[in-house]
Amino acid sequence: MSSNPQIPNPHLQSSSSQSLNFGSKGLRHGSDSEGFSMSRRDLNDDDARLVYVNDPLTTNETFEFSGNSIRTGKYSVITFLPRNLFEQFHRVAYMYFLIIAILNQLPQLAVFGRGASILPLASVLFVTAVKDAYEDWRRHKSDKIENNRMASVLVDHRFQHKKWKDIQVGEVVKVSANETIPCDIVLLSTSDPTGVAYVQTINLDGESNLKTRYAKQETLSRVPEKDFINGLIRSEKPNRNIYGFQANMEIDGKRVSLGPSNIILRGCVIKNTDWTVGVVVYAGRETKAMLNNSGAPSKRSRLETHMNQEIMLLSFFLVTLCVIVSACAGVWLRRHQDELDIMQFYRRKDYSEGQVENYNYYGLGMEIFFSFLMSVIVFQIMIPISLYISMELVRVGQAYFMIRDDKMFDAASNTRFQCRALNINEDLGQIKYVFSDKTGTLTENKMEFQFASISGVDYSGEKTEFYGEQGGYSIQVNGEIWRPKIKVQVDPKLLKLSKTRDDSISSKEIYDFFLALAACNTIVPIVVNASNPNEKLVDYQGESPDEQALVYAAAAYGFMLIERTSGHIVIDIQGERQRFNVLGMHEFDSDRKRMSVILGYPDSTVKVFVKGADTSMFKIIDESLNVDVVRATEAHLHSYSSIGLRTLVVGMRALSVSEFDTWQTSYEIASTALMGRAGLLRKVAINLENNLNLLGASAIEDRLQKGVPEAIESLRKANIKVWVLTGDKQETAISIGYSSKLLTSKMSQIIINNNSKMSCKKSLEDALITSRNVINVTHASEDDASSVALIIDGTSLVYILDSELEEQLFELASKCAVVLCCRVAPLQKAGIVALIKKRTDDMSLAIGDGANDVSMIQMADVGVGISGQEGRQAVMASDFAMGQFRFLVPLLLVHGHWNYQRMAYMILYNFYRNALFVLVLFWYVLYTGFTLTTAITEWSSVLYSIIYTAIPTIVIGILDKDLGRKSLMTYPQLYGSGQRKESYNAKLFWVTMVDTLWQSVVAFFIPVLAYWKSDIDGSSLGDLWTLAVVFMVNIHLAMDVIRWTWISHASVWGSIIATCICVIIIDALPMLPGYWAIFNLAGSGLFWICLLGVLIASMIPRFVVKMFMQHCKPCDLQIAREAEKFRNSMEITRSGEIEMNLPHR
Amino acid sequence: MDHKNAKKPSYSRFSQQELPAWKPILTPGWVIASFITIGALFVPIGLLAWSASDNVVEISDRYDEACVPDDFNSNAESFIQNPDTKKTCIRNLKVPKKLVAPIFVYYQLENFYQNHRRFVKSKSDKQLRNPEDENDLHSCYPEANTADNKPIVPCGLIAWSLFNDTYKLSTRGKQITIDKKGIAWKSDTKAKFGSNVYPKNFQKEGLIGGAALDESIPLSEQEDLMVWMRTAALPKFRKLYGRIETDIEAHDTIKVEIENNYNTYKFGGRKKLVLSTTTWIGGKNDFVGVAYVSVGGICLFLAINFILLYVFRPRRLGDPSYLSWNRHPIN
């Protein structure tokens, strides 16, 4: 999704047109976007693809369009090696390895032997290649299954079976119900006479509801087998925008425009439509589904960014070491200038040939240059390149644990936690701001109809325990009982009223109200089998959960929608089947914030029903008709929203014949217009929707998800600021704020809702003063009384964001404990995240479930998607996805904390481990005439980071736990250690480096001094250093391991044993210079004395400092760890009380 | 499995990160105990090592300057390079303490970089082991072959620069036999140097770097060569010359007859003759003893300090009042 052209620029302030970029709502108004773009530029033949309908030969004649066979596998057997290598070398780490290895191949620079120098690179390449090959093999397998699926394709006026991979652009394909679409097709006709096809796009965007697609009137009557359709489609070039499509079709000399509602994409499934016929426009890898097959967005974690700074420092150290060595080498050569010719260990002159010439000596300057390059080769692992690979492995391990955590499994939706981005695990441990969506994130997004206000009468009385008589409303169809799938609690009084049919005004209004609920929507009823064979359930499929709730409510009161086609609807009203013609529909758009449907009654009267948000509805309601009703409804709406309910207002107007005719003409003109269709339709709608008669209002409850108040409390205790950004009304937002414990009665609220920039400025200034006062007055105490909650609405944000007022808003918001933004547009959500991101270094996390949260999720440092009701676009854009909001607590407090601690330690440890080895090599170089000889054998140098010390750090990085889950959940404050960067910062880096320096000095000089003036040979001393260093780094790690499982034991001690075995093997090979050295060495007492001395002396300073700090300045984690070990659970609760009761010590 | 929870991760202690684990916490007791243990271990070992080193008798004599006749003083190089000058030189060594057999005879070179990059690599391990590989010379230049392109065995700078000073020791007019058998590593004689590889074209022409080899003796029996070819780790090093199996009494004078052939004058290297006995820690070296005693001493000192710290500034382990949010509440 990252490069999806839809992703809007977050700094754009917009409310209207951009919103159709967001997901399902945008999709429904496919005609909008089409008309919109068509008006700007028409497709010219240069950037169009020409598709001749049912003429694949001509279509593919001039242009080679992609066939329908897909290859998600990247490699074939032949291309695997070159392509895989090519891809691997795109990474800086591997390039570094490669350059070093190439340098080493130059004879003047050959520090290591051929084999030894290539081994590290080769082993890394090999591991990665095996991994890639395995993944590719799996992809090939699934490709094969896909490509060999069957579809029926029109060949010689007959539909014949053909394999998917053989389908070509231009061919006509027929797809039956419940079949998957093989490629992107433009609809020609469907089994529905009006040309509607219902599709499920779950494979594409994960939305399980049905969407409607239309065939064009010009084609829908054709029978492909008989009539020869001679058309030419000009479509845009393949692109990855799954919500956009523009094209036109020339058919019978007419030019028809095509939009996103006319195309069905590969991977969708046809539902409720017997068959559909379409022409292939994009096939194979050019289909939108395939073009969207890109991986998760790639972000870089904060820790890694810091690490890269430290790596720059290490590079600087490396260069310094190399400069020292080459400079000293230069000085040495210069001082011995005259002696070099015949000096036994240099022998510059070659006397073996006739004339005497220099052997392997290129002048002082070149020799210095060569020593510099050689020292780079010798000291290469100063830059811990292997760290990048270790980090990837550790993240995979951490992801495994997060995914497998059964406390983050959502049983309700049967979803596991998902790790979509693999490189920001540790960011989860440093979050300071959480930006949360409300609907579907804090709430379940399972709408339940609660109250209704009909013509000024509030029906919010007691709910019955039973759902009407005999378990809800049902109807008889062909001897079967049909009932709605979901039962709704009903108000008995209203139920009774809705059943009485008399001519009283109230009865009529109730009738119209429920008719509006049942009709004014885009819900498609689907009849499914129930457990009881005589029973059928009616499942209402639709894109908006609010509409679903309203239709279920209408059904419960006896207005059951049972059929919907594009031309008519059938509603069973109190047992009496009624058919209404749907003469037109103005779908919802975010400008009007309402939708309307024009119904033709059986008695040929025509009425328009409008449903929408209260703000937009009251503007178009004719108040003069009944002022009292309007006022009463307004009061009811206020009381509904103040208890957190979502409200909708319903209105109606009868159309006179002339009105209807005017409307119909303009509607037809608008809906067939080629240019600016969306704008025209909107105008038509606005002209129609006025002077409405207020029918009433509905209140829908969107219940809070389980555990949300507790989760928010935990997050706030963890010093994470929770901001809620919602599209809801202010009252709704505030009431949800209270019920989710985001707001408390003690807090002082600052509310900003203004309509101009000046007033915004003034309110911000006032608010800043207020907040300062509140905080100052109650400074002494720490609880909610001193906290300020800021409530701001979208209109004000329009004036504030992207202006100089942003700074003030930020200042104000950072003082507030809680920020609630209501009525915000999707782009504003991203704008608010950017407001924080731009000005602070603090990490932000955005969590949301809907398409309107995508921009926010992508803007934040960490994006979390809720895999809930609203589809999966948020999940697709997110870095992590989970089923419930409350999982955020274990995700951040437990996994985030562990990930951060583990990763931070691992990075520091890797720096130490590599620098120690390099320094030991460096000290030795000072004793070799600066010629970069290594006493440690080249094989040991190579195996050092591959075998000797690689595994423990990875294992500990995956498995070590500084604290148990219980402690971390009980004391959310412990999360602060990550926010304060306690485990990785510049100070720790320098302390580690000083410690490394000390350890290297001990490791090098104790053996040197012990063997001074002795007959020790280079290989033996090298073996001693190898073992000493490997023992040291493993013991160092062992000292920091907090939780020893058998796996940690095996890896740490196993590495030491493996090292010994390797050293023994290396010394048992007669062709290597160090033959038998270790055996001779191990027989001497001095060796063991040296080893023990090195180990103890090197660790003492570290141990002392650690113990001293632990005792005198214990960090929170340390205390909690001790408490975990030494206090029983009784005392843990007691200390919990201390924490609650004595906060002001 | 219930369909509803089909995707529920199956429980295992591993995947829930609940493997049984040992969670050590270093309590004050452990800290003090470990310091005391280290102290108690290191001080005695250090004292033992110290006394062992003290018991070693070592006689060392630098002879490179003294063995140049006065008239060559200003130009030692021409003395050593001239094949006609008399290289024999007599040195008298006092024996301060009784030398108990076995006494090891070493020569010590200083400022000689046997670990120099150009030097360490200048040999052919293959050629040394196998007569068929006598042409494996790529690493041996510039001492790889003769002017008429015959391979030199053993090739390379290391072999070429073989040390060639010799020593004859006598005391009270009686010759002391220096046993030169068994001075090389057993492993070298068995596997690294071939018993059927004989020196060829060695030190025959061009620049003579050091000792010549008897072409009738296989490399596996040329122990001086083997010792020399185990290149030393540091620029100041000793090489075993031979072993004396008889005791030498205290206050005796050892008369050493040195054939001073090896040219270290070019680069200011020093040559020494060393006679030394050994103990379990090797030759004379006080460093190990001193280091151990000081590390042990420091640990005991730290133990005392930590005891004082824990006594005067005690802290109850796991006391929640030390938690940062209890000490200074967040505003």
Interface residues (C-beta under 8 A of the other chain):
Chain A: H336 E339 I342 M343 Q344 F345 Y346 R347 K349 D350 Y351 S352 E353 G354 Y359 N360 Y400 F401 I403 R404 D405 D406 F409 A411 N414 T415 R416 N719 I775 H779 E782 S786 Y927 T928 G929 T931 L932 T933 A935 L959 K961 R965 Y971 Q973 G976 I1006 V1008 L1009 A1010 Y1011 W1012 K1013 S1014 D1015 I1016 D1017 G1018 S1019 S1020 L1021 G1022 I1042 R1043 W1044 T1045 W1046 I1047 S1048 P1070 M1071 L1072 P1073 Y1075 W1076 F1079 N1080 S1084 G1085 L1086 I1089 C1090 G1093 I1096 A1097 I1100 V1104 M1107 F1108 Q1110 H1111 C1112 P1114 C1115 D1116 I1119 A1120 R1121 E1122 A1123 E1124 K1125 F1126 R1127 S1135 I1138 E1139 L1142 P1143 H1144 R1145
Chain B: K4 N5 A6 K7 K8 P9 Y11 S15 Q16 Q17 L19 P20 A21 W22 K23 P24 I25 L26 P28 V31 I38 F42 I45 A49 Y106 Q108 F112 Y113 Q114 N115 H116 R117 R118 F119 V120 D125 K126 R129 Y141 P142 E143 A144 N145 T146 A147 L157 W160 S161 W185 S187 D188 A191 K192 G206 L207 G209 G210 R230 T231 A232 A233 L234 P235 K236 F237 R238 K239 L240 N263 K266 F267 W280 I281 G282 G283 N285 F287 V288 A291 Y292 V295 I298 C299 L302 F306 L309 Y310 R313 R315 L317 G318 D319 P320 S321 Y322 L323 S324 W325 N326 R327 P329 I330 N331
